[in-house]
Amino acid sequence: MTCELEAAHDGPHADHLGEVDRDTQLWVQWDGDQYEFVRLSPCEAPAEDGDACSLFAGHDPGHSWEMRDLLHG
């Protein structure tokens, strides 16, 4: 798994697993060796340069288009 959030984020790590429907995404969140599967709404930030944020609503600052090459685990 690879955390998709900004490297300096607060809270658990998160990896997007797929789409449940248009308004729901399936994510796995973890902190240490504790894992949880959660259904979250997609981020509603306006698309920038035609690229919508691929993270969930309420994520820590830093939209996916701002950190395309900054992966951490």
PyMOL commands that set and color helices and strands:
alter all, ss='L'
color gray80, all
select helices_A, chain A and resi 64-66
alter helices_A, ss='H'
color red, helices_A
select strands_A, chain A and resi 13-21+24-31+34-40
alter strands_A, ss='S'
color yellow, strands_A
deselect
rebuild
show_as cartoon
